[in-house]
Amino acid sequence: MFDHNRVITAVNHQFKEQTGLLEKEVIGLPFSELFHLVESGPNVVMEMPGRHVQIRTASGEVTEFDCHMIMLETDSTERKYLALLSGGTVKTRTLLQQFAMTFLKDENLGVILMQPDFRISDMSPLACRVLAVNPRDVIGCAMDKVFRQAPDEHRKLKQMVIEEIPVHNHPLRRMRGDERWELLMDANLLRDERGRLLGAYVIFKDVSNLRSLEEQVQRSDRLSMIGQIAAGTAHEIRNPLTAIKGFLQMFKKTLHEKELHKEYGYTEIMLTEIDRINDLVSEFLLLSKHKDIVYDLVDLGVVLREIMPIVQSEALLHGMTIQFDSERLFPKVVADREMLKQVFLNICKNGLEAMSSGGVLTVSGRVERENGFGRWVHIDIHDSGPGIPPAIMEKMFDPFVTTKESGTGLGLSVCQRIIHDMGGVIRAASKEGGTTFTVSIPCSFDEKYNTKYAAQRA
């Protein structure tokens, strides 16, 4: 709406939504300064049946509207006009404008643009999720309100504003529900050619995948080193152990015959500890690269069905329940069948040991499809135990990290190496209601599977 002097006096919500312009940026502007006619002729539309006008939106786009003018009848002698805008198609967009729009929509970048008074001008979807805000609630609000839940970052930004010190690669972590971000924050002031302050920007770079990859590489390097040491020293350790065990067994027999019960008990303890050392050496050897691994197309459903009797008997022994859909169809994966069994048995065994009597272990699967066909198959193994402490969760795949009194802490490390060699990953998520391990493996295109899967869903 504008008055007889052609000055804008009011705009509605739809106008602000479509253009991104704030009310205070528009009210008081001459109509001709905000709108421009597409056709030749005077630059102001007055009492015309319809014209095409252009407006530059807050994002820099030039948008075209159909404009109809209506003169309003009022008690005042001054005329008032209503401009009805419809359409709103983008007419032109420069390369820089297109880059800015793409930048704001990038899923791996959180972007915040601020006006010279450090009120929020625009926010990308990732920035809104990281700061847990709704863009409609914060656009036009002061920076202090948006960053009230992030005091450390707020302090950094205040320092940037007051001392004009840019922020580069400031690390921060954020968690919201099941989402977790590893981020790097950049921020700086924006000035024009004359040095006048135009505003400021804040960028969050999501480096979660990069950090995860770095940790995986470091973990693989450690496992490789342990495996090389184990492969080179296993025989040297086992040979003297075999001799010691043989002599102890002879002593044990003699002590039993002479009824030296106290000494006989000591011998049994020593033999038990030697067996533990042998088991530890065996687990070390699993960390080294196996030369007898045979990769083939393996049906995950068959693998899971083959290990279920072992898992169910263990669960029955301790009063627990196993939930598994034996009829579930899975695509084939390139893997070693026996190694996959070892991985699933280890994770299921860990889940059973984490629960008390009456617990439920659920084994389920799902497939991520691309263009309608299989790409990744995920096997979820969920226990109803107390969950894993966050301090352990961060390093649970590292060697020698365990919550068991008699555990070596090598089981999950071995499992991760096996799945990693198959091109897959293992992830873990833990809450108060239990822990879920997800084994993800790339799966092959299988026309037979896809036909059966479609029929099963139907």
Salt bridges, closest charged atoms under 4 A:
GLU17 OE2 - HIS13 NE2 3.67
GLU17 OE1 - ARG136 NH2 3.76
GLU23 OE1 - LYS16 NZ 3.28
GLU47 OE2 - ARG79 NH1 2.97
GLU61 OE2 - ARG93 NH2 2.40
GLU64 OE2 - HIS52 ND1 3.94
GLU64 OE1 - LYS91 NZ 3.81
ASP66 OD1 - HIS52 ND1 2.46
GLU78 OE1 - HIS4 ND1 3.72
GLU107 OE1 - ARG129 NH2 3.63
ASP117 OD2 - ARG119 NE 3.59
ASP144 OD1 - HIS154 NE2 2.75
ASP144 OD1 - LYS158 NZ 3.36
ASP152 OD1 - ARG155 NH2 2.59
ASP152 OD2 - HIS170 NE2 3.33
GLU153 OE2 - HIS170 NE2 2.97
GLU153 OE1 - ARG174 NH2 2.85
GLU164 OE2 - ARG191 NH2 2.85
ASP178 OD1 - LYS431 NZ 3.08
GLU179 OE2 - ARG129 NE 3.78
GLU182 OE2 - ARG173 NE 2.73
GLU182 OE1 - ARG211 NH1 3.32
ASP186 OD2 - LYS205 NZ 3.01
ASP192 OD2 - ARG196 NE 2.80
GLU268 OE2 - LYS252 NZ 3.75
GLU273 OE1 - ARG276 NH1 3.62
ASP275 OD1 - LYS245 NZ 2.95
ASP292 OD1 - HIS290 ND1 3.99
GLU306 OE2 - ARG337 NH1 3.86
GLU306 OE1 - LYS341 NZ 2.67
GLU314 OE2 - HIS318 ND1 3.96
GLU338 OE2 - LYS341 NZ 3.72
GLU353 OE1 - LYS404 NZ 2.75
GLU368 OE2 - HIS378 NE2 3.66
GLU370 OE1 - ARG375 NE 3.69
ASP380 OD2 - ARG366 NE 2.77
GLU394 OE2 - ARG173 NH1 3.67
ASP398 OD1 - ARG219 NE 2.96
ASP398 OD1 - ARG222 NH2 2.90
ASP421 OD2 - LYS289 NZ 3.29
ASP421 OD2 - ARG417 NH1 2.73
